[in-house]
Amino acid sequence: MTTTHAARTSTHTTLHGKVALVTGGSRGIGAATALRLAREGADVAVTYVNGKEAAEEVVRAVEALGRRAVALRADCADADEAAGAAERTVAALGGLDVLVNNAGVGVLGPLDGLALTDVDRVLAVNVRGVFLTSQAAAARMAAGGRIITIGSCMAQRVPGPGGTLYATSKAALIGLTKGLARELGPRGITANIVHPGPVDTDMNPADGPYAAGQAAMTALGRFGTADEVAATVAYLAGADYVTGAEFAVDGGHAA
Ligand SMILES: NC(=O)c1ccc[n+]([C@@H]2O[C@H](COP(=O)([O-])OP(=O)(O)OC[C@H]3O[C@@H](n4cnc5c(N)ncnc54)[C@H](OP(=O)(O)O)[C@@H]3O)[C@@H](O)[C@H]2O)c1
């Protein structure tokens, strides 16, 4: 029996019947990703810390697409809450197939201006939380599970001073991703990392004071959109034979 190209493509993109957990899904790249995965057919849990109303809006938008959704307050910086998000997703939606480690904080500034609290905060949210959520999710995933982590173009190339702490945290996620790929590959679970370039969100508005310089560092000369990052996450959620890989969605920042 032959399979058409269209049928193969559709098999590789549809997430019908899958459950996704998107950390930090109330705004920005996380919200766009939650909606994109829902459009591909997934039911979606999103976590948030402060943005309860924004997260509930994302839930309503997912439900309007005919999918199930739940908003969970879970601070990645808290070890129990980071790990607990996976179990709460299973309890609310009946399983967990796709984890998107999106929640993150950006603390930029000169080395001698960074306090111990800054270091602890960034590593707790961007690294320890991602590790613990991935660990808890992997324990609940069956074959076909997907772990997709949002890194940063600054994990690959730090184009100027002030990014040491943030780059440290995001570069750690490359090691996490490769380690997870090796450890979970035998179970049929993949792990990949997406490195956005400058993307227009609350964290990094395209009309902010440093925006022009960031846009100029990309080959395309512009900020990306959250939807452009979400499209690559959705691709990875449906990709079977891709693991341990880094994907720059950065307009050529690393070129
Ligand atoms: N924007 C960029 O230019 C850019 C570039 C490269 C990489 N990234 C990465 O992309 C990811 C998303 O960034 P973004 O620009 O969309 O950020 P954003 O607009 O600031 O949104 C951040 C999201 O993460 C949530 N969040 C923050 N701290 C959290 C915590 N401790 N626990 C759980 N959720 C938390 C926020 O939830 P609440 O508001 O509800 O608290 C919000 O939903 C981050 O990992 C960031 O480092 C962004």
The ligand as an ORCA input file, in Angstrom:
! r2SCAN-3c Opt
* xyz 0 1
  N      11.388     37.183     23.965
  C      12.630     36.918     23.559
  O      13.277     37.734     22.872
  C      13.253     35.599     23.901
  C      14.448     35.268     23.240
  C      15.064     34.062     23.532
  C      14.500     33.207     24.452
  N      13.363     33.553     25.106
  C      12.824     32.608     26.073
  O      11.505     32.263     25.722
  C      10.759     31.937     26.899
  C       9.471     32.757     26.920
  O       9.841     34.120     26.871
  P       8.787     35.296     26.581
  O       9.534     36.333     25.859
  O       7.524     34.744     26.020
  O       8.572     35.808     28.075
  P       7.404     36.652     28.763
  O       6.645     37.420     27.752
  O       8.067     37.376     29.873
  O       6.451     35.506     29.366
  C       6.985     34.686     30.357
  C       5.997     33.610     30.724
  O       6.638     32.763     31.697
  C       5.874     32.762     32.881
  N       6.785     32.671     34.021
  C       7.736     33.556     34.414
  N       8.359     33.120     35.511
  C       7.793     31.927     35.815
  C       7.994     30.974     36.848
  N       8.882     31.178     37.809
  N       7.230     29.849     36.842
  C       6.299     29.643     35.899
  N       6.049     30.510     34.900
  C       6.790     31.640     34.867
  C       5.058     34.023     32.859
  O       3.892     33.798     33.626
  P       3.125     34.916     34.522
  O       3.219     36.214     33.854
  O       1.760     34.378     34.570
  O       3.728     34.907     35.861
  C       4.760     34.149     31.360
  O       3.674     33.313     30.994
  C      11.704     32.209     28.082
  O      12.296     31.005     28.472
  C      12.737     33.154     27.492
  O      13.963     33.081     28.174
  C      12.718     34.728     24.833
*
